[in-house]
Amino acid sequence: MLRITHRTDANGRTVVVLEGRLAGPWAGELARCWATLVATHDTRAISVELDAVTFIDAAGKSVLRTMHESGAALSACGPMTRAILEEITQHG
């Protein structure tokens, strides 16, 4: 299960918060949410917080790579998630 929420921070930046497993059909759901967001927001003003993500599969990595390549900032605090984000941002 993946929970996807978003809010606007004090600087006017859109913050997307992900919680749970970014895998399988949930990667597809994130891709759909992302498509909706990019239709109405500047992607360079979007940050994605993955602090509460517990697992990311290949489909999840692909969606995150798309988000990063579109200009979104990705952040995480856990070692596994940070390693995946480094892989995406350095090889994307």
C-alpha positions as protocol buffer text, in pm:
chain_id: "A"
residue {
  index: 1
  type: MET
  ca { x: 0 y: 0 z: 0 }
}
residue {
  index: 2
  type: LEU
  ca { x: 117 y: 351 z: -79 }
}
residue {
  index: 3
  type: ARG
  ca { x: -21 y: 673 z: 64 }
}
residue {
  index: 4
  type: ILE
  ca { x: 26 y: 982 z: -154 }
}
residue {
  index: 5
  type: THR
  ca { x: -49 y: 1326 z: -14 }
}
residue {
  index: 6
  type: HIS
  ca { x: 61 y: 1672 z: -114 }
}
residue {
  index: 7
  type: ARG
  ca { x: 66 y: 2015 z: 44 }
}
residue {
  index: 8
  type: THR
  ca { x: 205 y: 2359 z: -22 }
}
residue {
  index: 9
  type: ASP
  ca { x: 486 y: 2469 z: 210 }
}
residue {
  index: 10
  type: ALA
  ca { x: 554 y: 2821 z: 340 }
}
residue {
  index: 11
  type: ASN
  ca { x: 767 y: 2899 z: 32 }
}
residue {
  index: 12
  type: GLY
  ca { x: 487 y: 2808 z: -209 }
}
residue {
  index: 13
  type: ARG
  ca { x: 658 y: 2482 z: -308 }
}
residue {
  index: 14
  type: THR
  ca { x: 440 y: 2174 z: -360 }
}
residue {
  index: 15
  type: VAL
  ca { x: 552 y: 1889 z: -136 }
}
residue {
  index: 16
  type: VAL
  ca { x: 447 y: 1535 z: -231 }
}
residue {
  index: 17
  type: VAL
  ca { x: 471 y: 1294 z: 64 }
}
residue {
  index: 18
  type: LEU
  ca { x: 493 y: 920 z: -3 }
}
residue {
  index: 19
  type: GLU
  ca { x: 436 y: 659 z: 269 }
}
residue {
  index: 20
  type: GLY
  ca { x: 453 y: 281 z: 233 }
}
residue {
  index: 21
  type: ARG
  ca { x: 556 y: 57 z: -56 }
}
residue {
  index: 22
  type: LEU
  ca { x: 630 y: 212 z: -394 }
}
residue {
  index: 23
  type: ALA
  ca { x: 585 y: -108 z: -591 }
}
residue {
  index: 24
  type: GLY
  ca { x: 364 y: -279 z: -847 }
}
residue {
  index: 25
  type: PRO
  ca { x: 29 y: -110 z: -900 }
}
residue {
  index: 26
  type: TRP
  ca { x: 120 y: 166 z: -655 }
}
residue {
  index: 27
  type: ALA
  ca { x: 393 y: 284 z: -892 }
}
residue {
  index: 28
  type: GLY
  ca { x: 124 y: 322 z: -1156 }
}
residue {
  index: 29
  type: GLU
  ca { x: -92 y: 519 z: -915 }
}
residue {
  index: 30
  type: LEU
  ca { x: 200 y: 752 z: -839 }
}
residue {
  index: 31
  type: ALA
  ca { x: 256 y: 798 z: -1214 }
}
residue {
  index: 32
  type: ARG
  ca { x: -110 y: 898 z: -1255 }
}
residue {
  index: 33
  type: CYS
  ca { x: -88 y: 1143 z: -963 }
}
residue {
  index: 34
  type: TRP
  ca { x: 233 y: 1285 z: -1111 }
}
residue {
  index: 35
  type: ALA
  ca { x: 66 y: 1339 z: -1449 }
}
residue {
  index: 36
  type: THR
  ca { x: -213 y: 1533 z: -1277 }
}
residue {
  index: 37
  type: LEU
  ca { x: 34 y: 1747 z: -1080 }
}
residue {
  index: 38
  type: VAL
  ca { x: 253 y: 1836 z: -1379 }
}
residue {
  index: 39
  type: ALA
  ca { x: -54 y: 1950 z: -1570 }
}
residue {
  index: 40
  type: THR
  ca { x: -109 y: 2228 z: -1315 }
}
residue {
  index: 41
  type: HIS
  ca { x: 226 y: 2289 z: -1142 }
}
residue {
  index: 42
  type: ASP
  ca { x: 580 y: 2387 z: -1233 }
}
residue {
  index: 43
  type: THR
  ca { x: 774 y: 2063 z: -1179 }
}
residue {
  index: 44
  type: ARG
  ca { x: 1078 y: 2258 z: -1059 }
}
residue {
  index: 45
  type: ALA
  ca { x: 862 y: 2378 z: -767 }
}
residue {
  index: 46
  type: ILE
  ca { x: 776 y: 2024 z: -655 }
}
residue {
  index: 47
  type: SER
  ca { x: 964 y: 1824 z: -395 }
}
residue {
  index: 48
  type: VAL
  ca { x: 898 y: 1460 z: -318 }
}
residue {
  index: 49
  type: GLU
  ca { x: 957 y: 1328 z: 35 }
}
residue {
  index: 50
  type: LEU
  ca { x: 1023 y: 956 z: 63 }
}
residue {
  index: 51
  type: ASP
  ca { x: 1107 y: 946 z: 436 }
}
residue {
  index: 52
  type: ALA
  ca { x: 827 y: 697 z: 510 }
}
residue {
  index: 53
  type: VAL
  ca { x: 876 y: 474 z: 204 }
}
residue {
  index: 54
  type: THR
  ca { x: 960 y: 117 z: 308 }
}
residue {
  index: 55
  type: PHE
  ca { x: 1025 y: -49 z: -31 }
}
residue {
  index: 56
  type: ILE
  ca { x: 1081 y: 56 z: -393 }
}
residue {
  index: 57
  type: ASP
  ca { x: 1072 y: -189 z: -686 }
}
residue {
  index: 58
  type: ALA
  ca { x: 1187 y: -134 z: -1046 }
}
residue {
  index: 59
  type: ALA
  ca { x: 855 y: 23 z: -1148 }
}
residue {
  index: 60
  type: GLY
  ca { x: 879 y: 263 z: -853 }
}
residue {
  index: 61
  type: LYS
  ca { x: 1235 y: 357 z: -948 }
}
residue {
  index: 62
  type: SER
  ca { x: 1117 y: 427 z: -1301 }
}
residue {
  index: 63
  type: VAL
  ca { x: 847 y: 669 z: -1181 }
}
residue {
  index: 64
  type: LEU
  ca { x: 1093 y: 843 z: -948 }
}
residue {
  index: 65
  type: ARG
  ca { x: 1342 y: 875 z: -1235 }
}
residue {
  index: 66
  type: THR
  ca { x: 1070 y: 1037 z: -1449 }
}
residue {
  index: 67
  type: MET
  ca { x: 987 y: 1278 z: -1167 }
}
residue {
  index: 68
  type: HIS
  ca { x: 1354 y: 1366 z: -1118 }
}
residue {
  index: 69
  type: GLU
  ca { x: 1415 y: 1415 z: -1491 }
}
residue {
  index: 70
  type: SER
  ca { x: 1111 y: 1646 z: -1501 }
}
residue {
  index: 71
  type: GLY
  ca { x: 1271 y: 1870 z: -1239 }
}
residue {
  index: 72
  type: ALA
  ca { x: 1125 y: 1750 z: -909 }
}
residue {
  index: 73
  type: ALA
  ca { x: 1352 y: 1739 z: -605 }
}
residue {
  index: 74
  type: LEU
  ca { x: 1362 y: 1398 z: -434 }
}
residue {
  index: 75
  type: SER
  ca { x: 1454 y: 1354 z: -67 }
}
residue {
  index: 76
  type: ALA
  ca { x: 1474 y: 1068 z: 182 }
}
residue {
  index: 77
  type: CYS
  ca { x: 1623 y: 1002 z: 524 }
}
residue {
  index: 78
  type: GLY
  ca { x: 1654 y: 620 z: 530 }
}
residue {
  index: 79
  type: PRO
  ca { x: 1977 y: 460 z: 404 }
}
residue {
  index: 80
  type: MET
  ca { x: 1805 y: 227 z: 154 }
}
residue {
  index: 81
  type: THR
  ca { x: 1590 y: 499 z: 7 }
}
residue {
  index: 82
  type: ARG
  ca { x: 1880 y: 748 z: -6 }
}
residue {
  index: 83
  type: ALA
  ca { x: 2090 y: 491 z: -193 }
}
residue {
  index: 84
  type: ILE
  ca { x: 1812 y: 443 z: -449 }
}
residue {
  index: 85
  type: LEU
  ca { x: 1776 y: 819 z: -491 }
}
residue {
  index: 86
  type: GLU
  ca { x: 2152 y: 853 z: -544 }
}
residue {
  index: 87
  type: GLU
  ca { x: 2132 y: 587 z: -814 }
}
residue {
  index: 88
  type: ILE
  ca { x: 1845 y: 773 z: -982 }
}
residue {
  index: 89
  type: THR
  ca { x: 1994 y: 1122 z: -961 }
}
residue {
  index: 90
  type: GLN
  ca { x: 2349 y: 1026 z: -1059 }
}
residue {
  index: 91
  type: HIS
  ca { x: 2263 y: 789 z: -1341 }
}
residue {
  index: 92
  type: GLY
  ca { x: 1944 y: 954 z: -1463 }
}
